């Protein structure tokens, strides 16, 4: 099986991004984050991405529509329906070619998905979570940025990921070493709550954010920040600096951004 054949079908299945990493690139990862803990015969890790529609951020950018724009088409539907369907279809494609393949939801290792005790002395406790951001980087899809967002050359922070573990040895992609954040801290300074100090993010402050961040019930309890003020500032900066392949006729930010303080009061 050729990587090019898989990528071609993945595009037909709706994937906007596809990267492949060999299992060797996960050497040294702890057992509770290692793909082989889930699938010991894993030879390749396929990482799939689907875009967060730029238009799904519009209602949040204007401060007038949250659930039916980003909440649906940038978050819940995208994770639970769109990218899940792509992952399912690609896994079917692999199984039809006699490969074993394990589809996985795209969790970060920051989430708490511990739901049990080890079933044997030599096994990590469930649930093992393969860090999707680490996997995406190893699969050559992009890098982490200063604000804690995974950035790709095509969409910046505007994508969500899933992955498939397979026993097929596929040609892997080169790891990217791109500096999207050179001379830019707009995501850090764009936080109305000043959650960043010396480049470090205070997650307690983030948990109180009402500037586009949303709760992730059933997804490990992390606050989703991909439509928050910091992420939208990142989108604005990357587009202004012509860093993204996905281009538009008009700039994303058309008006002065709004902001709420820790007590949900408008910031003048």
Residue pairs with C-beta under 8 A, 6 or more apart in sequence:
1 97
1 99
1 168
1 170
2 170
2 171
3 20
3 170
3 171
3 172
6 18
6 20
6 46
6 90
6 93
6 94
6 170
7 18
9 90
9 93
10 18
10 46
10 48
10 86
10 90
11 18
13 85
13 86
13 89
13 90
13 93
14 50
14 82
14 83
14 85
14 86
14 89
15 48
15 49
15 50
15 83
15 86
15 90
16 49
16 50
16 51
16 154
16 155
16 159
17 47
17 48
17 49
17 50
17 141
17 152
17 154
17 155
17 159
17 161
18 46
18 47
18 48
18 49
19 46
19 47
19 136
19 139
19 140
19 141
19 173
20 44
20 45
20 46
20 47
20 139
20 140
20 170
20 171
20 172
20 173
21 44
21 45
21 47
21 135
21 138
21 139
21 140
21 172
21 173
22 43
22 44
22 45
22 169
22 170
22 172
23 35
23 36
23 42
23 43
23 44
23 45
25 45
25 138
25 172
26 34
26 35
26 36
26 45
26 135
26 138
29 131
29 134
30 124
31 37
31 124
31 128
32 124
32 125
32 128
32 129
33 109
33 128
33 129
33 130
33 131
33 134
34 128
34 130
35 42
35 45
35 130
35 135
35 165
36 42
37 123
37 124
37 128
38 102
38 104
38 128
38 130
38 165
39 100
39 102
39 165
39 167
41 100
41 167
42 102
42 165
42 166
42 167
43 166
43 167
43 168
43 169
43 170
44 165
44 166
44 168
44 169
44 170
44 172
45 130
45 135
45 138
45 139
45 163
45 164
45 165
46 90
46 139
46 163
46 164
46 165
46 166
46 170
47 132
47 135
47 136
47 139
47 141
47 161
47 162
47 163
48 83
48 86
48 87
48 90
48 161
48 162
48 163
48 164
49 83
49 136
49 141
49 152
49 155
49 159
49 160
49 161
50 78
50 82
50 83
50 86
50 159
50 160
51 154
51 155
51 158
51 159
51 246
52 70
52 74
52 78
52 155
52 157
52 158
52 159
52 160
52 226
52 227
53 73
53 74
53 158
54 158
54 235
54 246
54 248
54 252
55 69
55 73
56 69
56 70
56 72
56 73
56 74
56 227
57 69
57 70
57 74
57 158
57 227
57 232
57 235
57 252
58 65
58 69
59 65
59 66
59 68
59 69
59 70
60 66
60 69
60 70
60 212
60 227
60 232
61 232
61 252
61 253
61 257
62 255
63 258
66 212
66 214
70 212
70 214
70 227
71 214
74 226
74 227
75 214
75 224
75 226
75 227
78 160
79 105
79 106
79 160
79 219
83 106
83 160
83 161
83 162
84 105
84 162
86 162
87 103
87 162
87 163
87 164
88 103
90 101
90 164
91 101
91 102
91 103
91 164
94 100
94 101
94 164
94 166
94 168
95 101
99 166
99 167
99 168
100 166
100 167
101 164
101 165
101 166
101 167
102 164
102 165
102 166
103 162
103 163
103 164
104 130
104 162
104 163
104 164
104 165
105 162
106 132
106 160
106 161
106 162
106 163
107 113
107 129
107 130
107 131
107 132
107 219
107 220
108 129
108 131
108 132
108 133
108 220
108 222
109 129
109 130
109 131
109 133
109 134
110 220
110 222
111 129
111 219
111 220
111 221
111 222
112 220
112 221
113 127
113 129
113 220
114 125
114 126
114 127
115 126
115 127
116 125
116 126
116 127
117 125
118 124
118 125
119 126
129 220
130 163
130 165
132 161
132 162
132 163
133 144
133 150
133 161
135 161
135 163
136 142
136 150
136 161
137 143
137 144
137 150
137 175
137 176
138 175
139 172
139 173
140 172
140 173
140 174
140 175
140 176
141 150
141 152
141 161
141 173
141 176
142 150
142 151
142 152
142 153
142 176
142 178
142 180
143 150
143 151
143 176
143 177
143 178
143 179
143 180
144 150
144 151
145 151
145 157
145 180
145 181
145 187
145 234
146 181
146 184
146 185
146 187
146 188
146 199
147 157
147 187
147 188
147 196
147 201
147 230
147 231
147 234
148 201
148 225
149 156
149 157
149 187
149 225
149 226
149 231
149 234
150 157
150 159
150 161
151 157
151 180
151 181
151 234
151 238
152 159
153 176
153 178
153 243
153 244
153 245
154 244
154 245
154 246
155 244
155 246
156 180
156 234
156 235
156 238
156 239
156 243
156 244
157 226
157 231
157 234
157 235
158 226
158 235
158 246
160 226
180 238
180 243
184 237
184 241
186 233
186 234
186 236
186 237
187 230
187 231
187 233
187 234
187 237
188 196
188 199
188 230
189 196
189 233
190 229
190 230
190 232
190 233
190 234
190 257
191 211
191 228
191 229
191 230
192 211
192 229
192 259
192 260
192 261
192 267
193 205
193 206
193 208
193 209
193 211
193 261
193 262
194 205
195 201
195 202
195 205
195 206
195 209
195 230
196 202
196 230
203 223
205 262
206 213
206 223
206 225
207 223
208 262
209 223
209 225
209 228
209 229
210 260
210 264
211 228
211 229
211 258
211 259
211 260
212 225
212 227
212 228
212 229
212 231
212 232
213 223
213 224
213 225
213 227
213 228
214 223
214 224
214 227
215 223
215 224
216 222
216 223
216 224
225 231
229 257
229 259
232 252
232 253
232 257
233 257
235 252
236 251
236 252
236 253
238 244
239 247
239 248
239 251
239 252
240 251
258 266
258 267
259 266
259 267
260 266
260 267
261 267
